[in-house]
Amino acid sequence: MKKFLFSVLMLSFVGLGFCADPIYTGSVEVLTTPLGSGDALTIYGFIDHTTGQGTLAESSLQLRYYKVGSDPEVSSTYLSESSIEYLSNYENPDNLLLDGAYYAERAVSGLANGTYTVQLLINGKILDAAQFNYDSSLQRNSNLRVSSVFTSAGSLTADYVIEKENTPENVTYSVGFYTPSINGLGNADSTDSLFVGLDNSTATSVTFTSPLIQGANLFVVKVLSTTPSSPDLMPAGFVKLWMGGSPEAISVKGTLTFADCTAKEEQTKDGTFTVKNTGDYPASYTVNAESGLETSISFTTSLIQPGNSADGTISLTAVEGDSPSKLLTIKLIHGSATLSTVSKMITVQARDLTHEISILSYKITPSNIMEGDEVIVSFTLKNTGDFDERVRVEYSSGDETITGNSFSLNIGDSRTKTITFEAPVGADEVPFTLNILSEDGSLIAGKVTTIYVEQLSFTPYVRWYNKFEQVQQGNNTDNKLTIKNKGNTADWFNVKISSNYASLDKDYYLGAEQSASITVPVVIVDNSKTGAYAVTATMCSLTTSDCASDDFTLTVLGKNYENSTIVLNQTMQELSGNEGAVFEVLVKNFEGATTTYTLSTGSFNGELQISPSSITLLNGEDGKFYVYAKPENKIDEVLTYQVLANGGVVDRGNLTMSYGPGGLTGLITLSEAGSVGALVLSVALIGALVFLGIRAFNQSRVELKYWK
């Protein structure tokens, strides 16, 4: 049983054309009327088709209903795909509208009360109509449930139950069983009387001689209340579509003709065939091919009308060795039946002999090419043709074309060749063409490649990452400077320090992306002049003269140890990854008495720990606070702090964290004593830091001092 979509729009079927309009008759019945709230509109009927008068597709069947008195072209409701089932008397692989029956059901709650017309239409033409009434106040108090219907030895048996709801009295029902025809419901094939008592439910079974015919049948059950006081207890009926016996086979015929064609080794050639419908019904056909050749069929599956023809194409592909001929068999099929078979010997021509050289492998090195690099192109040639050859290699890179000497390459032989040239300077892309020429200069094989050349770059980077910005007279500090080659090529760089209290002028060789750390001493003697001084670091490429610089302001403070507290701190640390910064705040007591110090900080976005919570120092004694700070986000952060003693602030300042180009782990650390010191490879870690809970910290121990 099949379900089909029936829409408001008229559906056309491609390729349908008739010498006469199709002739159909049909019937439509409504199972139950009146209908109440929650009921279903059940429609059934038959279709009769006049043979030889053309055939439409199943999609031309339509059902619609509308309220009496309204315009059916405006207010009609068409039943949908899920509510119509159609069953043909015949085998129907082409989905034609033939003799058969249909059944439809749809919920009707929400309709306006009144009388409605139901129409059966085929291809927009009205064949029959019926009516039903709808009353939303009607509530059914009984229900018919048919649990099974089956046939056996010419008899039909139906098991059914009638259930009552909210009805205390006894009720007797008359149950009629029908197998209607296209002419209407007719008389019941069998009737049954069912008494339903106070238990409100009775089940029974009825068996009668099966009236089913060959083909599509409708089986209908209708129930009436024979209790005069309870006419409103009549339950809705039951409808079932039933195939009596096997579907009949309609006469589908067709012929297949195939035009002569040939094939050729290592080629694909097309042939044509024609299918003609010689039967009385539209039909769709399939075409299959069997052959020692590779075949591909292209043929429409649309319906072909009686007397009409359709052409198709068969592609034949032969391989080496298929000559001189191969058998081809083509079959015309409808459903599971083979209607026509055509067999022919196909002449297969031998393939043409060829001059052919294949490039089996092709590689360009290095993978990253810099301007001025030596570029190596290696490739392997193989003679895959039918003749011994003498060939030569021709290549061009940019505007230059070079042709090599000829060499022999016999049938089946391989040879690997190498081409070397220099990547040009100033070009981002270089087209490279490789041609394999025969001895007479004709092209046999070739390959074109774009070679991408990276331009040389020498980009200096310099930054102070650990600097003492305030130093008291008579003190020396070691400041840290990071230098980095951010270019793609190793280079020499000159680093200079410009300052009253520090100096450096030295060349360093750094590879691509290599970093180094330089220790720059700042010497402040007792009689150094107080004030603010710039300390500038400049790094320049010795190849391109590209430069970068960074500076900070050094403030020289005068000595004053009497009754004071000295605080030395790190003012800045540079981070590169997920590590935190560890600052040491050195407190020295010159208050003249034992003093307890605490350290507090301002707000900070990230993880923050201070240890210890307080320090008690004798006069002249020093101690350290350790501050661990890990910013939540990888952005520069400034942490303010205060050192407190005796209820007041004795010092305040800033601790700065900044993200640099690469950090210090595994980098070259340069220690400068005076102007320039020795090159030392080291990674200085804070290894013995006693700090509860600190597990991640900056890899270099640096101490930046702040003098009050």
C-alpha positions as CSV (number, residue, x, y, z in Angstrom):
1,M,0.0,0.0,0.0
2,K,1.4,3.4,-0.9
3,K,0.9,7.0,0.3
4,F,1.1,9.9,-2.0
5,L,1.0,13.7,-1.8
6,F,-2.1,15.5,-3.1
7,S,-1.7,19.3,-3.0
8,V,-4.0,22.3,-3.9
9,L,-1.9,22.9,-7.0
10,M,-2.5,20.9,-10.2
11,L,0.5,18.6,-10.7
12,S,1.7,18.0,-14.2
13,F,3.7,15.0,-15.2
14,V,6.7,15.4,-17.6
15,G,6.3,13.6,-20.8
16,L,2.5,12.8,-20.6
17,G,0.7,13.4,-23.8
18,F,-2.4,11.7,-25.1
19,C,-4.3,11.2,-28.3
20,A,-7.5,11.3,-26.1
21,D,-8.3,12.5,-22.6
22,P,-8.1,9.8,-20.0
23,I,-11.5,8.6,-19.0
24,Y,-12.1,7.9,-15.2
25,T,-15.1,7.3,-13.0
26,G,-15.1,7.1,-9.3
27,S,-17.1,7.2,-6.1
28,V,-16.7,8.9,-2.7
29,E,-18.3,8.0,0.6
30,V,-18.1,9.5,4.1
31,L,-18.0,6.8,6.8
32,T,-19.7,8.6,9.7
33,T,-22.0,11.6,9.9
34,P,-22.5,13.7,11.9
35,L,-19.0,14.2,13.2
36,G,-18.3,15.7,16.6
37,S,-15.4,17.2,18.5
38,G,-12.3,14.9,18.4
39,D,-13.7,12.8,15.6
40,A,-11.9,11.9,12.3
41,L,-13.3,12.5,8.8
42,T,-13.0,9.1,7.1
43,I,-13.5,9.0,3.3
44,Y,-13.3,6.0,1.0
45,G,-14.2,5.1,-2.6
46,F,-13.2,3.5,-5.8
47,I,-11.5,4.5,-9.1
48,D,-12.4,3.0,-12.5
49,H,-10.2,3.7,-15.6
50,T,-11.3,3.0,-19.2
51,T,-8.5,1.0,-20.9
52,G,-7.0,2.6,-24.0
53,Q,-8.0,6.1,-23.1
54,G,-4.7,7.3,-21.6
55,T,-3.5,7.1,-18.1
56,L,-2.6,9.7,-15.5
57,A,-0.1,9.5,-12.6
58,E,-1.3,8.7,-9.1
59,S,-0.6,12.3,-8.1
60,S,-3.6,13.5,-10.1
61,L,-5.9,12.0,-7.5
62,Q,-7.3,14.7,-5.1
63,L,-9.8,14.9,-2.3
64,R,-11.1,18.1,-0.9
65,Y,-13.9,19.3,1.5
66,Y,-15.5,22.7,2.0
67,K,-18.5,24.1,3.9
68,V,-21.8,24.3,1.9
69,G,-22.5,27.8,0.8
70,S,-18.8,28.8,0.5
71,D,-16.7,29.1,-2.7
72,P,-14.9,25.7,-3.1
73,E,-12.1,27.4,-5.1
74,V,-11.4,29.6,-2.1
75,S,-12.2,27.7,1.0
76,S,-11.4,24.1,0.1
77,T,-9.1,22.0,2.3
78,Y,-7.1,19.4,0.3
79,L,-6.2,16.2,2.1
80,S,-2.4,15.8,2.6
81,E,0.0,13.0,1.8
82,S,-0.3,11.4,5.2
83,S,-4.1,11.1,4.9
84,I,-4.7,9.3,1.5
85,E,-3.9,5.7,0.7
86,Y,-4.4,4.3,-2.8
87,L,-4.3,0.7,-3.9
88,S,-4.3,-0.4,-7.5
89,N,-5.9,-3.6,-8.8
90,Y,-2.7,-4.2,-10.8
91,E,1.0,-4.3,-10.5
92,N,1.9,-0.7,-10.6
93,P,5.7,0.1,-10.7
94,D,5.1,3.3,-12.7
95,N,2.7,4.8,-10.1
96,L,-0.2,5.1,-12.5
97,L,-3.8,5.9,-11.6
98,L,-5.5,2.6,-12.6
99,D,-8.6,0.7,-11.4
100,G,-8.4,0.6,-7.6
101,A,-9.6,1.9,-4.2
102,Y,-8.6,4.6,-1.8
103,Y,-9.0,5.5,1.8
104,A,-8.4,8.8,3.7
105,E,-8.7,10.0,7.3
106,R,-8.2,13.4,8.8
107,A,-8.9,15.0,12.2
108,V,-11.6,17.7,11.9
109,S,-11.6,19.4,15.2
110,G,-11.8,23.2,14.9
111,L,-14.3,23.2,12.0
112,A,-17.3,25.5,12.1
113,N,-20.6,23.8,12.7
114,G,-22.5,23.0,9.6
115,T,-22.8,20.8,6.5
116,Y,-19.7,20.1,4.4
117,T,-19.2,18.7,0.9
118,V,-16.5,16.2,0.1
119,Q,-15.3,15.9,-3.6
120,L,-13.3,13.3,-5.5
121,L,-11.2,15.0,-8.3
122,I,-8.9,13.5,-10.9
123,N,-6.7,16.0,-12.7
124,G,-8.9,18.8,-11.4
125,K,-12.1,17.2,-12.7
126,I,-14.9,16.4,-10.2
127,L,-16.0,12.8,-10.4
128,D,-18.2,12.4,-7.3
129,A,-19.3,14.1,-4.1
130,A,-20.7,13.3,-0.7
131,Q,-21.7,15.3,2.4
132,F,-21.2,15.2,6.2
133,N,-22.4,17.3,9.1
134,Y,-20.2,18.7,11.9
135,D,-21.4,19.5,15.4
136,S,-18.8,20.5,17.9
137,S,-21.2,19.8,20.8
138,L,-21.4,16.1,20.0
139,Q,-19.3,13.9,22.3
140,R,-19.3,10.2,21.5
141,N,-19.9,7.9,24.5
142,S,-18.8,4.7,22.8
143,N,-16.0,3.4,20.7
144,L,-15.6,0.6,18.1
145,R,-12.2,-1.1,18.1
146,V,-11.5,-3.7,15.4
147,S,-8.5,-5.7,16.6
148,S,-8.0,-8.0,13.6
149,V,-9.5,-8.8,10.2
150,F,-8.3,-12.0,8.4
151,T,-9.4,-14.4,5.7
152,S,-9.2,-18.2,5.8
153,A,-10.6,-20.8,3.4
154,G,-13.0,-18.3,1.7
155,S,-14.3,-16.9,5.0
156,L,-13.6,-13.5,6.6
157,T,-13.3,-13.1,10.4
158,A,-13.4,-9.8,12.3
159,D,-12.6,-9.5,16.0
160,Y,-14.0,-6.3,17.5
161,V,-14.8,-4.6,20.8
162,I,-17.4,-1.9,21.6
163,E,-16.6,0.2,24.7
164,K,-19.0,2.6,26.4
165,E,-18.0,5.6,28.5
166,N,-20.0,7.4,31.2
167,T,-23.2,5.5,30.2
168,P,-24.8,3.4,33.0
169,E,-27.6,1.8,31.0
170,N,-27.5,-1.3,28.9
171,V,-27.2,-0.8,25.1
172,T,-27.6,-3.1,22.2
173,Y,-25.7,-2.4,19.0
174,S,-26.3,-3.5,15.4
175,V,-23.0,-4.1,13.6
176,G,-22.9,-4.3,9.8
177,F,-20.0,-5.6,7.7
178,Y,-19.7,-4.3,4.1
179,T,-17.5,-4.8,1.1
180,P,-18.7,-1.9,-1.0
181,S,-18.2,-1.4,-4.8
182,I,-17.9,1.6,-7.0
183,N,-21.7,1.8,-7.0
184,G,-22.0,2.4,-3.3
185,L,-22.1,0.8,0.1
186,G,-24.9,-1.6,-0.8
187,N,-26.3,-4.2,1.7
188,A,-24.3,-5.6,4.5
189,D,-22.5,-8.8,3.8
190,S,-23.1,-9.8,7.4
191,T,-24.7,-8.2,10.5
192,D,-24.2,-8.9,14.1
193,S,-26.0,-7.8,17.3
194,L,-23.9,-6.9,20.3
195,F,-25.2,-6.3,23.8
196,V,-23.0,-4.1,26.0
197,G,-24.0,-4.2,29.7
198,L,-23.1,-2.2,32.7
199,D,-19.5,-3.4,32.5
200,N,-19.3,-0.9,29.6
201,S,-17.2,-3.3,27.4
202,T,-18.0,-6.3,25.2
203,A,-15.7,-8.1,22.8
204,T,-16.8,-10.6,20.2
205,S,-15.9,-12.1,16.8
206,V,-17.9,-12.6,13.7
207,T,-17.2,-14.9,10.7
208,F,-18.9,-14.9,7.3
209,T,-18.3,-16.0,3.7
210,S,-15.6,-13.7,2.3
211,P,-17.1,-11.5,-0.5
212,L,-13.6,-10.1,-1.4
213,I,-12.8,-10.0,-5.1
214,Q,-9.5,-10.1,-7.1
215,G,-7.8,-6.7,-6.7
216,A,-8.4,-3.8,-4.4
217,N,-11.2,-4.2,-1.8
218,L,-12.7,-2.0,0.9
219,F,-13.9,-3.5,4.2
220,V,-16.3,-1.3,6.1
221,V,-17.8,-1.8,9.6
222,K,-20.7,0.4,10.7
223,V,-22.5,0.4,14.0
224,L,-26.0,1.6,15.0
225,S,-27.6,1.8,18.5
226,T,-30.9,-0.1,18.7
227,T,-31.7,1.3,22.1
228,P,-34.2,4.1,21.4
229,S,-33.1,6.1,24.4
230,S,-29.4,6.1,23.4
231,P,-29.2,7.1,19.7
232,D,-26.3,9.4,20.5
233,L,-24.1,6.4,21.5
234,M,-23.5,5.3,18.0
235,P,-19.6,4.9,17.7
236,A,-17.6,5.8,14.6
237,G,-17.1,3.0,12.1
238,F,-14.0,1.3,10.6
239,V,-12.5,1.1,7.1
240,K,-9.7,-1.1,5.8
241,L,-8.1,-1.4,2.3
242,W,-7.6,-5.0,1.3
243,M,-5.9,-6.7,-1.6
244,G,-7.9,-9.7,-2.7
245,G,-5.5,-12.2,-4.3
246,S,-2.4,-11.2,-6.1
247,P,-2.4,-7.9,-8.1
248,E,-3.1,-8.4,-11.7
249,A,-0.4,-7.7,-14.3
250,I,-1.2,-5.0,-16.8
251,S,0.2,-5.4,-20.3
252,V,3.5,-3.4,-20.5
253,K,5.4,-3.9,-23.7
254,G,8.5,-2.4,-25.3
255,T,11.2,-2.9,-27.9
256,L,14.9,-2.0,-27.9
257,T,17.0,-1.2,-30.9
258,F,20.7,-0.5,-30.9
259,A,22.7,1.3,-33.5
260,D,26.1,-0.1,-34.7
261,C,29.2,1.2,-32.9
262,T,32.8,0.4,-32.4
263,A,35.3,0.6,-29.5
264,K,39.0,1.4,-29.2
265,E,41.6,0.4,-26.7
266,E,42.3,3.0,-24.0
267,Q,39.4,5.1,-25.3
268,T,35.7,5.6,-24.5
269,K,33.2,5.7,-27.3
270,D,29.5,6.3,-27.3
271,G,26.7,4.4,-29.0
272,T,22.9,5.0,-29.0
273,F,19.8,2.9,-28.5
274,T,16.1,3.5,-28.8
275,V,13.3,2.2,-26.5
276,K,9.7,2.2,-27.8
277,N,6.5,1.6,-25.7
278,T,4.4,-0.8,-27.7
279,G,1.9,-1.4,-25.0
280,D,-1.4,0.2,-23.9
281,Y,-0.2,2.0,-20.7
282,P,2.5,4.6,-20.0
283,A,5.6,2.9,-18.6
284,S,9.0,3.5,-17.3
285,Y,11.9,1.2,-18.4
286,T,15.4,0.5,-17.3
287,V,18.2,-0.6,-19.6
288,N,21.1,-2.9,-18.5
289,A,24.2,-3.9,-20.3
290,E,26.5,-6.9,-20.0
291,S,29.9,-7.0,-21.8
292,G,33.6,-7.7,-21.5
293,L,33.9,-3.9,-22.1
294,E,33.4,-1.4,-19.4
295,T,29.9,0.1,-20.0
296,S,27.9,3.1,-18.7
297,I,24.2,3.6,-19.5
298,S,22.6,7.1,-19.7
299,F,18.8,6.7,-20.1
300,T,15.8,8.7,-18.8
301,T,13.5,6.9,-16.3
302,S,10.5,9.1,-17.1
303,L,7.3,7.5,-18.4
304,I,7.1,6.8,-22.1
305,Q,3.6,7.0,-23.5
306,P,2.1,4.2,-25.6
307,G,3.5,4.5,-29.2
308,N,6.3,6.9,-28.1
309,S,10.1,6.3,-28.1
310,A,13.0,7.6,-26.1
311,D,16.8,7.5,-26.9
312,G,19.6,6.6,-24.6
313,T,23.4,6.5,-24.7
314,I,25.8,3.7,-23.9
315,S,29.5,4.4,-23.3
316,L,32.0,1.7,-24.1
317,T,35.5,1.8,-22.7
318,A,38.1,-0.7,-23.9
319,V,41.5,-1.5,-22.3
320,E,44.6,-2.8,-23.9
321,G,44.1,-6.4,-25.0
322,D,40.3,-6.1,-25.7
323,S,40.8,-6.1,-29.5
324,P,39.6,-7.4,-31.9
325,S,36.0,-7.7,-30.5
326,K,33.8,-8.1,-27.4
327,L,30.2,-9.2,-27.0
328,L,27.7,-6.6,-25.8
329,T,24.2,-7.6,-24.6
330,I,21.6,-4.9,-23.8
331,K,18.3,-5.7,-22.0
332,L,15.1,-3.7,-21.7
333,I,13.5,-4.2,-18.3
334,H,10.2,-3.2,-16.7
335,G,9.8,-4.1,-13.1
336,S,11.2,-7.6,-12.8
337,A,10.3,-8.6,-16.4
338,T,12.8,-8.5,-19.3
339,L,10.9,-7.2,-22.4
340,S,13.6,-7.2,-25.0
341,T,17.3,-8.3,-25.4
342,V,19.8,-7.2,-28.1
343,S,23.3,-8.8,-28.4
344,K,26.0,-7.7,-30.8
345,M,29.7,-8.3,-31.3
346,I,31.5,-4.9,-30.9
347,T,34.6,-4.4,-33.0
348,V,37.5,-3.1,-30.8
349,Q,40.3,-1.3,-32.5
350,A,43.9,-1.6,-31.2
351,R,45.3,1.4,-29.4
352,D,47.5,3.9,-31.2
353,L,51.3,3.7,-30.5
354,T,52.5,6.7,-28.6
355,H,55.7,8.7,-27.7
356,E,55.2,9.1,-24.0
357,I,57.6,10.1,-21.2
358,S,56.2,10.2,-17.6
359,I,57.5,12.3,-14.7
360,L,57.3,9.8,-11.9
361,S,58.7,12.0,-9.0
362,Y,59.3,15.6,-8.6
363,K,60.9,17.4,-5.6
364,I,62.2,20.9,-4.8
365,T,64.6,21.5,-1.9
366,P,65.0,23.2,0.5
367,S,61.5,23.4,1.7
368,N,61.9,27.0,2.8
369,I,63.8,29.0,0.2
370,M,65.5,32.2,1.0
371,E,66.7,34.7,-1.6
372,G,70.2,33.7,-2.8
373,D,69.7,30.0,-1.7
374,E,70.7,27.2,-4.0
375,V,67.5,25.6,-5.2
376,I,67.7,21.9,-6.2
377,V,65.0,20.3,-8.4
378,S,65.2,16.5,-8.7
379,F,62.8,14.4,-10.8
380,T,62.6,10.9,-12.3
381,L,61.6,10.3,-16.0
382,K,60.3,7.0,-17.3
383,N,59.7,6.0,-20.9
384,T,56.1,4.7,-20.8
385,G,55.6,5.0,-24.6
386,D,56.0,2.5,-27.4
387,F,59.3,3.8,-28.9
388,D,62.9,4.2,-27.7
389,E,63.6,7.9,-27.3
390,R,66.3,10.5,-27.2
391,V,65.2,13.4,-25.1
392,R,66.5,16.6,-23.6
393,V,65.5,18.6,-20.5
394,E,64.6,22.3,-20.8
395,Y,63.8,24.5,-17.8
396,S,63.2,28.1,-17.1
397,S,63.3,30.0,-13.8
398,G,62.1,33.5,-14.2
399,D,63.3,35.0,-17.5
400,E,66.2,32.5,-18.1
401,T,65.7,29.3,-20.2
402,I,68.3,26.6,-20.3
403,T,68.3,23.5,-22.5
404,G,70.4,20.5,-21.7
405,N,72.1,17.8,-23.9
406,S,70.0,15.0,-25.2
407,F,70.2,11.5,-23.8
408,S,68.7,8.1,-24.5
409,L,65.6,6.7,-22.7
410,N,64.5,3.3,-24.0
411,I,61.1,1.7,-23.6
412,G,60.4,1.1,-19.9
413,D,63.7,2.7,-18.7
414,S,63.8,5.3,-15.9
415,R,66.4,8.1,-15.1
416,T,66.7,10.6,-12.3
417,K,67.9,14.1,-13.2
418,T,68.8,17.1,-11.0
419,I,68.7,20.9,-11.8
420,T,70.4,23.5,-9.6
421,F,69.9,27.3,-9.7
422,E,70.1,30.2,-7.4
423,A,66.9,31.8,-5.9
424,P,66.8,35.4,-7.2
425,V,67.0,38.4,-4.9
426,G,64.0,40.7,-4.6
427,A,61.4,38.2,-6.0
428,D,58.7,36.7,-3.8
429,E,57.6,34.2,-6.5
430,V,59.5,32.5,-9.2
431,P,57.7,30.5,-12.0
432,F,59.7,27.3,-12.7
433,T,58.9,25.4,-15.9
434,L,60.2,21.9,-16.7
435,N,59.8,20.6,-20.2
436,I,60.9,17.2,-21.7
437,L,61.6,17.6,-25.4
438,S,62.1,15.0,-28.1
439,E,65.2,15.2,-30.3
440,D,63.2,17.2,-32.9
441,G,62.2,19.8,-30.2
442,S,58.5,18.7,-29.8
443,L,57.1,18.7,-26.2
444,I,56.6,15.2,-24.7
445,A,56.0,16.0,-21.0
446,G,56.2,19.1,-18.8
447,K,55.5,20.6,-15.4
448,V,55.0,24.1,-14.2
449,T,55.6,25.1,-10.5
450,T,55.7,28.3,-8.6
451,I,58.6,28.6,-6.2
452,Y,58.1,30.9,-3.3
453,V,61.1,32.8,-2.1
454,E,61.3,34.4,1.4
455,Q,63.1,37.7,1.6
456,L,65.9,38.0,4.1
457,S,65.2,40.1,7.2
458,F,67.3,41.3,10.1
459,T,65.1,42.7,12.8
460,P,66.7,43.8,16.1
461,Y,64.8,43.9,19.4
462,V,66.1,45.3,22.7
463,R,64.4,45.8,26.0
464,W,65.3,46.4,29.7
465,Y,63.6,43.7,31.6
466,N,65.2,44.2,35.1
467,K,66.3,47.7,35.9
468,F,67.0,49.7,39.1
469,E,65.4,53.0,38.6
470,Q,66.4,54.6,41.9
471,V,69.9,54.1,43.4
472,Q,71.5,55.7,46.4
473,Q,75.0,57.2,46.3
474,G,77.7,54.6,47.0
475,N,75.7,51.6,45.5
476,N,76.1,49.5,42.4
477,T,73.4,47.7,40.5
478,D,73.3,45.0,37.9
479,N,70.7,45.8,35.3
480,K,69.4,43.2,32.8
481,L,68.9,43.8,29.0
482,T,67.3,41.4,26.5
483,I,68.4,41.5,22.9
484,K,66.8,39.4,20.1
485,N,67.1,38.8,16.4
486,K,63.5,38.8,15.3
487,G,64.5,38.3,11.7
488,N,64.7,35.1,9.6
489,T,68.5,35.1,9.1
490,A,71.5,35.0,11.4
491,D,73.3,38.4,11.7
492,W,75.8,40.5,13.6
493,F,74.3,43.2,15.8
494,N,76.0,46.1,17.6
495,V,74.7,47.0,21.1
496,K,75.5,50.3,22.7
497,I,74.6,51.7,26.1
498,S,74.4,55.5,26.4
499,S,74.5,56.8,30.1
500,N,76.6,58.7,32.6
501,Y,76.9,55.7,34.8
502,A,76.9,52.7,32.4
503,S,78.5,51.9,29.0
504,L,78.6,49.2,26.4
505,D,79.7,49.0,22.8
506,K,79.9,45.4,21.5
507,D,78.9,43.2,18.6
508,Y,76.9,40.0,19.0
509,Y,76.1,37.3,16.6
510,L,72.5,35.9,16.9
511,G,70.7,33.3,14.8
512,A,67.1,33.7,13.6
513,E,64.8,34.3,16.5
514,Q,67.7,33.8,19.0
515,S,67.7,35.9,22.2
516,A,70.4,36.8,24.7
517,S,70.5,38.5,28.1
518,I,73.1,41.1,28.9
519,T,74.0,42.2,32.5
520,V,74.8,45.9,32.5
521,P,76.4,47.2,35.8
522,V,75.6,50.7,36.9
523,V,78.2,52.2,39.3
524,I,77.1,55.0,41.6
525,V,80.0,56.3,43.8
526,D,79.5,58.2,47.1
527,N,80.1,61.6,45.4
528,S,77.9,60.8,42.3
529,K,75.7,63.7,41.4
530,T,72.1,63.2,42.4
531,G,69.3,63.7,39.9
532,A,67.6,61.9,37.0
533,Y,69.6,60.4,34.1
534,A,68.6,58.5,30.9
535,V,70.0,55.0,30.4
536,T,69.5,54.1,26.7
537,A,70.3,50.8,25.0
538,T,70.5,50.7,21.2
539,M,70.8,47.6,19.0
540,C,71.5,47.8,15.3
541,S,71.9,45.2,12.5
542,L,75.4,45.4,10.9
543,T,73.9,44.3,7.6
544,T,70.9,46.6,7.1
545,S,71.5,49.2,9.8
546,D,68.0,48.6,11.2
547,C,68.0,49.6,14.8
548,A,65.8,49.3,18.0
549,S,66.2,51.0,21.4
550,D,64.8,51.1,24.9
551,D,65.6,53.4,27.8
552,F,64.7,54.0,31.4
553,T,65.3,56.9,33.8
554,L,67.9,56.4,36.6
555,T,67.4,58.6,39.7
556,V,70.5,59.0,41.9
557,L,69.5,59.6,45.5
558,G,71.7,61.0,48.3
559,K,72.7,59.0,51.4
560,N,70.7,59.3,54.6
561,Y,71.0,56.3,56.9
562,E,70.1,58.0,60.2
563,N,66.8,56.8,61.7
564,S,65.6,55.4,58.4
565,T,64.5,52.2,56.7
566,I,66.2,51.1,53.5
567,V,64.0,49.2,51.0
568,L,65.6,47.5,48.0
569,N,63.3,45.9,45.5
570,Q,62.9,44.7,42.0
571,T,60.8,47.2,40.0
572,M,60.2,45.2,36.8
573,Q,60.3,41.6,35.5
574,E,59.7,40.4,32.0
575,L,57.6,37.3,31.5
576,S,57.2,35.1,28.4
577,G,54.7,32.4,29.1
578,N,52.5,31.2,31.9
579,E,55.0,31.7,34.7
580,G,54.7,34.2,37.5
581,A,57.1,36.8,38.7
582,V,59.0,36.6,42.0
583,F,60.0,39.9,43.5
584,E,62.4,40.3,46.5
585,V,61.7,43.4,48.7
586,L,64.8,43.8,51.0
587,V,64.1,45.8,54.1
588,K,67.0,47.1,56.3
589,N,66.3,48.6,59.7
590,F,68.0,51.9,60.6
591,E,65.3,53.0,63.0
592,G,67.5,52.7,66.0
593,A,65.4,50.0,67.6
594,T,63.9,46.6,66.9
595,T,61.1,47.1,64.4
596,T,58.4,44.9,62.9
597,Y,57.6,45.4,59.3
598,T,54.6,44.3,57.1
599,L,54.0,44.6,53.4
600,S,50.7,45.3,51.7
601,T,49.7,45.6,48.1
602,G,47.1,47.3,46.0
603,S,44.5,45.5,43.9
604,F,45.8,42.9,41.4
605,N,44.2,40.9,38.7
606,G,45.8,37.5,39.1
607,E,47.4,35.2,41.7
608,L,49.3,36.9,44.5
609,Q,51.2,35.6,47.5
610,I,53.4,37.4,50.1
611,S,55.8,35.6,52.5
612,P,56.4,36.0,55.3
613,S,53.5,38.0,56.6
614,S,55.8,40.2,58.8
615,I,59.5,40.7,59.6
616,T,60.9,41.7,62.9
617,L,64.4,43.2,62.6
618,L,67.0,44.4,65.1
619,N,68.5,47.8,64.4
620,G,70.9,47.4,61.5
621,E,69.5,44.0,60.5
622,D,67.9,43.3,57.1
623,G,65.3,40.8,55.9
624,K,63.3,40.1,52.8
625,F,59.7,39.9,51.7
626,Y,59.0,37.6,48.7
627,V,56.1,38.6,46.5
628,Y,54.8,36.1,43.9
629,A,52.5,37.6,41.3
630,K,51.0,35.8,38.3
631,P,48.8,38.0,36.1
632,E,45.4,36.5,35.1
633,N,45.9,37.8,31.5
634,K,49.0,38.1,29.5
635,I,49.2,41.9,29.6
636,D,51.5,44.3,31.4
637,E,50.5,44.6,35.1
638,V,51.6,47.1,37.8
639,L,51.4,46.1,41.4
640,T,51.6,48.8,44.0
641,Y,53.1,48.1,47.5
642,Q,53.6,49.7,50.9
643,V,56.1,48.8,53.6
644,L,54.6,49.6,57.0
645,A,56.2,49.9,60.5
646,N,55.0,51.4,63.8
647,G,51.6,52.0,62.3
648,G,52.9,54.1,59.5
649,V,54.1,53.8,55.9
650,V,57.9,53.8,55.7
651,D,58.1,53.1,51.9
652,R,55.9,52.6,48.9
653,G,56.5,51.8,45.2
654,N,55.5,49.7,42.1
655,L,56.3,46.2,41.0
656,T,55.9,45.9,37.2
657,M,55.4,42.7,35.1
658,S,55.8,42.9,31.4
659,Y,55.5,40.3,28.7
660,G,58.6,40.1,26.4
661,P,59.6,38.3,23.2
662,G,60.8,35.0,24.5
663,G,61.9,34.9,28.2
664,L,65.2,33.7,29.6
665,T,64.9,29.9,29.7
666,G,67.6,28.3,27.5
667,L,68.8,31.6,26.2
668,I,72.4,32.9,26.1
669,T,73.0,35.1,29.2
670,L,75.8,37.7,28.8
671,S,77.3,39.1,31.9
672,E,78.9,42.6,31.5
673,A,81.4,43.8,34.1
674,G,82.5,47.4,33.5
675,S,82.0,47.8,29.8
676,V,81.9,44.2,28.4
677,G,82.4,40.9,30.2
678,A,82.9,37.3,29.1
679,L,80.2,35.3,27.2
680,V,78.6,32.8,29.7
681,L,76.0,30.3,28.7
682,S,73.7,29.9,31.8
683,V,70.2,29.6,32.9
684,A,70.0,31.0,36.5
685,L,67.1,29.6,38.4
686,I,65.8,30.6,41.8
687,G,66.4,27.1,43.1
688,A,66.4,27.4,46.8
689,L,63.6,29.9,47.3
690,V,61.8,29.1,50.5
691,F,58.3,30.2,49.6
692,L,55.3,28.1,50.5
693,G,52.9,27.5,47.6
694,I,55.2,29.1,44.9
695,R,55.8,26.5,42.2
696,A,56.1,28.7,39.1
697,F,58.4,31.6,38.9
698,N,60.6,33.6,36.6
699,Q,63.6,31.5,35.4
700,S,66.3,34.2,36.2
701,R,67.0,35.4,39.7
702,V,67.2,39.2,39.4
703,E,67.4,41.7,42.2
704,L,66.3,45.3,41.6
705,K,67.0,47.7,44.4
706,Y,65.0,50.7,45.5
707,W,66.7,53.1,48.0
708,K,64.7,55.4,50.1
